[in-house]
Amino acid sequence: MDKTTEKVILVGVETENNYARFEGSMKELKNLTKTAQGDVVFSLTQKRPRIDSQTVIGKGKVEELVQLVDAYEADIVIFNHELTPRQNQLIVEALGVKVIDRVQLILDIFAMRARSKEGKLQVELAQLNYLLPRLIGQGKQLSRLGGGIGTRGPGETKLESDRRHIRNKIIAIKRELKEVTAHRERSRQKRRASDIFQIGLIGYTNAGKSTILNLLTTAGTYSEDQLFATLDPLTKKWQLPQGMIVTMTDTVGFIQDLPTQLIEAFQSTLEESRNMDLLLHVVDASAEDRLQHEQTVVELLNDLDLKQIPILTVYNKSDQIDEADFVPTLFPNVLVSAKSTLGKEELTRAVREKMMELLVPYEFELAADQGQELSELTRHTLLLSEQFEEDKNAYHVKGFAPINSKWAR
């Protein structure tokens, strides 16, 4: 095992409120830990009507956890529940090792994945906001236990500083983010003004959004079988076979119990999705918890006020399932494998059909000397046919154009 890999014990409590998704949630916590470069050595689970207000798992289980930490020489314990500052403090005192919760783990992965200035600022803001009320005792704990999972991003020195320093830092980051957001807004306005049809990719983390972006646009983005492989929104041009140019924007993956701090911090990233003409909801058709994933995304779309944007569901990874047994639950949809050429053709056809529902049909004639106009028509609209009529010395054109464009007559 790699020296830098930390030994992790996971802790989860199955309650009356979460029993339906508990197993899937624990499995996801394990994947998240793996993504954060942790090695899960043991999972401690417990059933109780509700979590213990003091230590989440109760006195007896804490004692069992102390022994497990010792036996497995664990470096860190990760709880599948958001811990209050008091709970965190009590558990740390009992165990003597680093203790973090699911929220901190997700924030930590985001800190690893952030590439752009905006992404890094947003992660840092979310981390500082989360850690501010939890500063009591954190300094000692962090300096004693060193770096690793849960300490990436702002880092120990900033956390050991007093609250005023952290508050000032939060104000400074917010100010900086405002400037970056204003710049992004200007780029968005520019795109809107140019009548370009905009497509957004959304979906549960690791559903294959970046793979689809690469398939259609040859964007060369980072697409790995990992949670949160994409963090910063990326917009690329995609030229449809008929010649029309549209933009495609990849966004951060959604996840069950996505921390509210992150939804707030990533408002400007998710703002990208608000201006889309069409959303492609990418779903991993082979995922065991597929229905739960779909539900999480649909609920988050409602929370983010995006439900009014037309959606085409793209069931991805058809190569990993038996297509004959597959029963889709969201409509309209298309079932593809982003790893195949055929997948590209099927997806392009489905997107094109959906676009034809959203665009305005046109049919008119263009004089033979209007070549410039014809090439503009090819790039900015979905041109279905162009026939040169010799007797009229003109092109007869038919197609679909964006609602606000000059061709939507």
N, C-alpha and C positions, 0 to 999 in steps of 0.2 A: 504493500500500500504506500502511496505517495506520502512523504513526510508532511506535506502541507495539508493533507486531508485530515479534517477533524472527525473524531468519533462522536456520533450523535445518537441520543436517545429521544424518541418521539413520544409525546404524551397526548392522549385524546380521551375525552369523556363523551360517551353516548347518552344523550338526554332525551326527554320527551319531545323536545323541539327539533332535534337534528337526526333522529334515528334513521330516517329515510335516506339521507345522503351521507351518513357517517362514514361508511366503509370507503366510498368513493373519495371523500374528503381526506381521509387518512392516507389513501394511496397517492393522492395528489400532493399531500404534504411530503411524502417520501420522495416523489419526483422533484418537488421544489428544492428539497435538501440536496438531492443529487446535483441539480443545476447549480446550487450554491457551493458545489465541491465538497459536500459533507458525506460521510460514510455512515449510513444508518446501521447501528449495531443491535438495537432493540426497539420495539414499539410497545409501550405500556398503555393498554386501554382499560376503560372502566365503564360500567353502566350505573347510572344513578338518576333519580328524577330530575335534578338540576345540579349545576356545578356548585361546589363549595365556595362560599363567599370569601373565605380566608385564603385557601391554598388551591382552589379549583378541584383537587382530587381528594381532599380530606386527610386527616392525620395519619391513619394507617397506611394509606398508599404513599404518602410522602416518605414514611420510614422505608417502605419497599423500594422506592425510587432511590433513596440514599444508598441502599445496598447494591442496587443495579449499577448506579454510577461508579461505585467502587469496583464491582466485579468486572465491568466492561471497560474500566478506565476511560469513561466518557469525558469528552472535553466540553460538551455543550448539551443542554436539554432544550428541546423545542416543543412548545405547547401549541396544539391545534386550535387555540382559543385566544382571543385578545385578552391580555392580562392587564389588570389595573396596576398603577404604580405600587400600591400596597401589596397586592398578591405577588408581584415580581420580587419585591424586597423580602417578603417572608420565605418564598421558595429558595431564593439565592442564599439566604442565611442558613437554611436547613441543608442545602446541597453542597455549598461551597464551590460550585462551578458556574459557568456562565449560563444564564437562562434567558431565552428570547421567546417571542410568540410568532404566530403565523404572519402577522402584519409586518413585524421587523424583518422576517425572513424574505418576504416579497419585496420590501423596500431595499433590502440588501442585494437581491438579484437585479433589481432595477439599477442600483448603483453600479453594478458590474456591466450592465448592458448599455447604459447611456453613452452615446457617442457625441451627439451634438451639444453645443453650449446650452441650448434650451433644455434638452433632456436632463443634463447634469444638474442644472439649476432647479428644475422641477423636483428631481429626486431629493436633492439636498433640502429643499424647502419642506417636502413631506416628512423627511427624516427628522429635521429639527423640530417641526411642529409636534411630531409624535413623541420625541424624546424630552421636550421641555418639561412636561409635568412629571417625568420619570427620572429627573436628574438626581434626586436624593439617593445618595449611596452609589450612584452609577460611576462616579469618578474613581472611588476606591476599587470597585468591582472591575472596571475596565483596565486600570493600571496594573491590577494584580493579575488579570487573566490574559493580557496581551490582545493581539488583533484577531483576525479570523471572521467567521460568519457572524453577521449582526453588527460588525464594527466598521464595515466599509463605508465609503462616502465621507461624511464630515470628519470621521476619525476621532481618536481619543482626546487629543489636546483640546479640540473645540468643545467636546462634551464635558471636560473637566472645568472649563471656564464657567464663570457664574452666569446666572440667568440673564442678566442685562446684556452680556456679550451675545448670547444666543438670540435674544430678542432683536438686538441691533442687526445681527446677521440676517434674521428673517426679513426685517424691513428692507435691508440692502438688496437681498435676493429678489424680493417682490418688485422693487424698483427696476432692477435689471431685467426681470422677466417681462415687465410692462413694455420696455423698449424692444425686446426680441419679439414679443407678441405683435407689437405695432408693425414691425417689419414684415412678419408673416402675413398679417392682415393686408398689407399693401400688395404682397405677391398674390394673395387670394383675389383681391379686387381686380388686379390686372387680368387674372385668369378668367374671372367672371365677365369682365368687359370684352374679352376676346371671343365670347360665344362658344368657348370650347366645352364640349360635353364632358362632365366630370364623374368618374366612377370611383367609389371608395371600397376598400376591402376591409371587412370587419369579421370578427369571429372569435371563438374561444382560442386561448393560446395553444400553439402547436397544431392548429388545424390544417396548416399548409398555405397560409396567405402569401408569405414571401415566395414560396415555390411557384404559386400561380402568377405572381407579379413577374417573376423571372421567366416563366414560360411564355407569357404574352408580350413582355416588353424587352426581354434580354437585359434586365436592369442589373443583374449580377449582385443582388443584395444577399446579405448573410441569411441563409436559410438552413437551419440545422434542426434535428429532432430534439429540440430543447424547449423548455418553457420560457416565454418572453424573449425569443431570439431577436425580435424586432421591438425597438422601443421608440425610436425617433421616426416620425412620419416621413415617408419618402414618396415623392410624386414623380412619375415617369410618363413619357408619352407612349401611347400604343397606337400604331397605325393598323386599322382594320383592313382586311383583304381588298375591300372596294376603294380604299384610299383615305377614308375619313380618319382624322387624327383626334383621339380622345386622351384624357389624362387618367392615370390610375394612381391612387394614393393608398399605400399600405399603412395600417395603424397598429397600435399596440394591442396585443391579445387580451381578451377579457378572461376573467377567472372567477370561480365561485368565491363568494365572500371577499371580493376585491375591496381592499381597505378604502374607506371613504376619503382618507387623507390623499390617496392616490387619485381618486376620481376628481377631487378638487384641484390637486396639483397638475393633473393632465388635462384640465379644461381646454387649454389652447390647442393641445394636440388633438383632442376629441372634437374641437371646434371645426377642424378640417372636415370632419364627416358631415357637419351641419350643412355645408354648401354643396354637397354632392347631388347629382341628378339621379344617380342610381347607386345603391349599395349592394355589393356582392357579399352575402353572409356565407363564409366558408365554414363547413362543418366536416369534421373527421368522421366519415361514415363507418369507420372500423372501431371507433372508441366505444368501450364498454358502457360508459356513462353518457352516451350520445344525447339522450333526451334531457338529461340534467344540464349538459353543455348548452343545448339549444335554448332551454328555459332561461339559463343565466344570461345569455346574450340578449334574448328578447326582453327580459326584465330591465337590463341595463340600458337598452335602446329606449325603453319607455322613460326610465329615470333621466336619461340625457336629452329627452325630448326630440328623438330622431325618428319616431315611429311614422311620421308623415312622409318620409322619403321612400320611394319605391324600392322593394328588395327582391333580389333573385337569390335563392338559396343554392349554393354550390356544394353538393355532397362530394367531398374529395376522398382520395385513397380507395377508389373502387377496386383497385388491384388486390386489396387486402381483405375483401369480403366476397361472399357468394352473391352475385348480383340478383340471382333468381329469388333469393330469400329476403332481399332488402325491401323494407317498407318505409318510404319517406313520410315525414310528419309535417314538414313545412312546404308551402306552395307559393308561387311557382318554383320549380327546382330543376336542376340538371345533375346527373351523376357522372363524375369523371375521375380520371386518374391524372393528376398534374404531372406525372412522370412520363406520360406517353404523348406521341404526336397526335394520336386519335383524340386524346383528351383535349388537346388544344383546339382541334377543329370543332368538337362538340360544344365546348365552352364558348367559343367565338360565335357559333350559330345561335346558341341560347341567349347570349348577351345581345346579339343583333336583333333577334326577335323581340326581346324586351324593350330595346331602344325604339323599335318601330311603333310600339304602343305609346311611348312617351313623347315622341317627336311629332311634328306636324307634316302631313303629306303635301307635296308640291308637284306640279306638272306644268311646264311652260316651254317656250321656245327661246333659243339663244342664237343670235345671228352668227354666221360663220366666222366673222372677224372678232368675236368675243371670246377668244381663246383664254385670256387671262381670267375672265369670269368663270369659265368652265373648270379651269384648274382650281380655282378658289372653291367652287361648288364641290369638287371631288374631295378636297381636304377638309372642308368644314361641315359637310352634310353627308348623309348616307345615300349616295347616288346609286339608284338601282338600275337605271338604264339610260343610255344616251344614244340616240339614233340620228344619223345625219340624213336629212331629207333634201335631196338634190333639187327638187322642184321649188322648194322654199329657200334653198341655200341657208339652212338653219339646222341647229341641233334640237331634237325633241328630247327634253330631259324629264326624268321622273325620279322621285326619291322622298326622303324625309329630312326635315331641317329642325334645328333647335328652335323652341318657341319664340325667343327674343331676336332671332336672326332676321336679316333683311329678306331672306328667301321664304320665310313663313308668311306667305301672302294670304 
